[in-house]
Amino acid sequence: MNKQIKINNDSSFQKLFSVREQILKWNFEEVKGIGFFRGHDIYAHVEFKIYKSEEQNGYIKWNISDDLFPYIVEQNQLRILSNTCLKLKNYVAAIKGIDINLTFEITNIGFHPTCNWWKASYNAFVNGFISCFNEELYQKNKLKSDNYFKNIDDIKMVLGQSP
């Protein structure tokens, strides 16, 4: 039986072409990224570092306080982010024509307390990856991030954590 399955268009991933030349020049030294995504009733913010892994495999390092994300949420988030990191690693490997193992170190996150952060995290992560190679976007996103986290105690209180 002949079946057709629709392949969804990934417009977020297509934006990577804007930093293709910078990625080609990248020597795998540590880069930092900050990404955001805002949609109807969803919001995600992620900050991370990417660098060449000295191990045989790439990794995600989760350096986030339990005050911001409880362990169970962390496990779901890592599973979701691993797919995104694999796509980005494969993109880098494909355009550079080499196999490379990368470490994605998650250093800060933000979300709207009434939404599921992972619904928006993919777009935020891709935006952050682009900012690794676009200084103007990185600085713009850093300003947003600094503003978001200036009242970290208020965020913890919303989450039911003590400041």
N, C-alpha and C positions, 0 to 999 in steps of 0.2 A: 504494500500500500504506500502510495506517495503522500508524504506529509510535509507541510511547510511550518516552520517555526520562525516567528518574527524576531529579528535581532534588533534590540533597542539601540538607539543612537546615544552615544556618550559625549555630549557637548562639553562637559567639564574636562574630560580627558583630551579632547581636541585642542584645548587651550595650551597644552604643553608645547605645541609647535612654536609658540612665541618665544620660548627660551631654548630652542634646539641648539643654536650655535653656542650658547653659554655652557650647555651640558656637554657638548662635544669638546670644549676646552677645559672642562673640569678635570682636575688631577686627583680627585677623590679625597682631598683634604676636607676637614669638617666644614659643613655649611649649616646655616640656621634658617629655619622657616617659620612663618606665622601665617595661619590661614583662618578665614572666617567664612561662614555661610549663614545667610538669613533668608528664610522663606516664610510662608504663611504659618504662623504658630510653631516654627522650628528655628533653632539657632545652634550653631556649633562654632567653637573656637579651639584651635589646637596649635601648640608650639612644639617644635622638635629640632633635633640636630640629626644630620645624616653624615656618615663617614664610612670609609672602607672597613669592612670587618676583617680582622686578622684570623678569624676562625674559618673553618671549612664551610660554614653556613652563614647566612645573614640572620639578623636578630631584630626583635623589637624589645627595647628596654623601656619599661614603664616606671618612670620616676615621678609619680604623682602621689600626693599625700592622700592617705585614707580618709582624711577629713573632707576631701572634695569628691572622691569616688569610693564607695564601699567596695569590698573585695568582689562581691558577686557581679557588680556592674563592670568592674575591671576585667573580669574574665570574658564577659560578652564583648567588651570593647576591644580587647586584644584579638579575639577571633575575627571581628569585623575588620579591624585595622590591618591584620595580617594579609588579607586579600588585596587591600589597597596598596600596601607596601610591596607586595609581590608584583602587582601590575607596574608600579613605578620602577622597581628594580629591573624588570624585564624591558621596560621602555628604554632605560639608560643602556642596558646591555645591547639591545637591538641597534640603537643609533650609533653606539660606539663600536659595535662589532666585536665585543669581548664579553666573556662571562665574568660577572663581578658579584661579590657578596657584600652587602651593605648592612650597616646597623642603623636603625631608625630609633632614636632615643626621644621618647615623648617626655617633655619637660613641663608642660602646663596645658590645662584645658579649661574650657568654659562652656556653659550651656544654659539654656533657660530651664528653670526647675520644673516646668509643667510639660516639657516635651521629652521625647526619647532622643538623646544626644546622637545616637548612632544613625538616625535617619538623615542627619545633615553632615555627619563627620566625613563622609567620602568627599563631598564637594569642598569642605573646609581643608581637608588634607591635600587635595590636588592644588588648591589655591596656595596653601603654604609651601608646597613643593616648588611651585612657580616662583614664589618669593625668595627661595634659596638662591635663585639665579637672576633676580630682578631687584636690585637694591632699592629703587624707588618704591616698589610695592612692599618690600620688607619694612622700610621705615614708616610707611603709611599704616601698615598693619601693627607695627610696634607701638605706635601712638594709641591706636584703639585698644591694644592689649594692656598697656600701662594704665589707661583710663578705667578699663574693666576691673582690673585687679587692685586698684588703689584702695578699695574698701573690702578687702578679703574677709574681714570679720563679719560684715553684713552678709556676704555670700554664705559663709558657714552657718550663720543663724537661720537663713532661709532653708538651708538643708537640714536643720535640726541638730547641727553640731555646735558645741560650745566654742567661742572664739579663743 
